Amino acid sequence: MSDTRVGRRVGRLIGRVLQGLQPPERLPQLLPRPEEDAAIMDCALYVRGSRQPGHPPFADAYAAARRRRGGFVWLGLFEPSWAQFTAVAELVGVDEATVEQILAVDRRPAIERRGDVTVLTLRTARYVEHGELTETSEVVDTGAVSLLIGAHFVVSVRHGGAGALADVREGLQRRPGLLGQGPWSVGLAVAERMIEVYHDVATRVEQDVEKLEETAFLRHGGCDVQQIYQLKRELVEFKRAVVPLQAPLRLLTDTSPELPMGLRQYFIDVLGRLNQVVERVGSYNELLDSILQARLAQVSLEQNNDMRKIAAWAAIAAVPTALAGVYGMNFDHMPGTHWGYGFGATVLVMGLGMFFLHRLFRKSGWL
C-alpha cells in the first residue's frame, strides 16, 4: 500500500475522532427532528408572519431564522429531559441555572431577563370533571409552561397535562399580522389562551360553589364540612396559578423594552382580563369561607339540639328510675307497700310524671 493511501486513511480516522470530540456548541446540531422525539411537539420556522414548509430540526430552523429578516423559530417541548433541554439551551445561549429553573415542575408565574433571553413562566390550569364533589375530589389540575423568548426564537417548555399549545399555534398561524410582530406574538397568544382557560375554570368552579351553597343548609342530606374544605383547597391551588401572574404582566407592559409597541396594548388587555379572574377567584374564596363558617355553626347548633334531646330524655327516664330506686330499698314501712293497689298507683305516678316532663320539653323546643 502506498504512503499516499495510508495518509488518506489516517486523515479520515483522525477526522472521525475529532467529530466524536466536537465542542459543546455543536451538540445542539444533533437534536432529532420533531417526528423523531416524543418531547418535541412541533418545530416551525416563521418568516414575516408565515410558516415555512416542513419540520426542520431546531438547529437548522434557528440558523435559517437568523439569516432571514423577520424570521423566528418556535420550538414546542413537553416535559423534556435534562439532556434534550440542555442541548437547546446551549444553542440559544441560556445558562445552566435557567435550565434548572425551567425544568422544575412547581414554578410560580414570573418574568425574568437572562442576558438576551426573556423567560416568561405561566401556570396552566384545567377543570377536572367529577360527578359528585367528595372530600377527595380533584377539581382543578395545574401545570406550568415557560417561554424562552429571544430575537429569533421561542422555546416553550410545558409540564403537566393542562395547557396544550397545539390550538394556540394553529390560531396564531391564522393571524399573520400578529404573527409578523415576531417571537413576542407567541408569548401574547399563550398568555391569551391561559387567561381564557382561567375564565372557563372559574366559571365551572362557580357552579360547584353554587351547588355547595344550595345543599349546605339542608336539614337532611346536606354537604359535609370535608366537601367544602376540599373545594376550598382546590380553589387555593387555582388561586396560586392566577394571582401571582398579575405582577409579571404588569411589569411586562410597563417597563419591558423588548416588547414590540404593536403588542403592548394586547398585553394590557390580557392583564385586564386576568384582573377579572383574580376578582372572581377572590369572591369565590370569600363565599366558601362564609359557607364553611355557616356550616360549622349549623353543625354546632345541631349538636346542641342533640344534646338537649339527650338531656330531656334522660330527665324523663329519671322519673321511673327515682321511684324504682326508692321502692327498691326493701324497707318495711314504705307508703303503699302493703296496699293492694300500690303497684298500680306507683306505675301511674311514673307515667304521669314522664308525660308531664315530655309535654314540658316539647313545649320548650327540646324535643
Sequence and secondary structure as in RCSB ss.txt:
>XXXX:A:sequence
MSDTRVGRRVGRLIGRVLQGLQPPERLPQLLPRPEEDAAIMDCALYVRGSRQPGHPPFADAYAAARRRRGGFVWL
GLFEPSWAQFTAVAELVGVDEATVEQILAVDRRPAIERRGDVTVLTLRTARYVEHGELTETSEVVDTGAVSLLIG
AHFVVSVRHGGAGALADVREGLQRRPGLLGQGPWSVGLAVAERMIEVYHDVATRVEQDVEKLEETAFLRHGGCDV
QQIYQLKRELVEFKRAVVPLQAPLRLLTDTSPELPMGLRQYFIDVLGRLNQVVERVGSYNELLDSILQARLAQVS
LEQNNDMRKIAAWAAIAAVPTALAGVYGMNFDHMPGTHWGYGFGATVLVMGLGMFFLHRLFRKSGWL
>XXXX:A:secstr
  HHHHHHHHHHHHHHHHHHT  GGGGGGG   GGG TTEEEEEEEETTEE SS   HHHHHHHHHHSTTEEEEE
EEES  HHHHHHHHHHHT  HHHHHHHH SS   EEEEETTEEEEEEEEEEE   SS  TT   EEEEEEEEEE 
SSEEEEEEESSS   HHHHHHHHT HHHHTT THHHHHHHHHHHHHHHHHHHHHHHHHHHHHHHHTT SSS   H
HHHHHHHHHHHHHHHHHGGGHHHHHHHHHH TTS HHHHHHHHHHHHHHHHHHHHHHHHHHHHHHHHHHHHHHHH
HHHHHHHHHHHHHHHHHHHHHHHHHHHTT  SS TTTT TTHHHHHHHHHHHHHHHHHHHHHHHT  
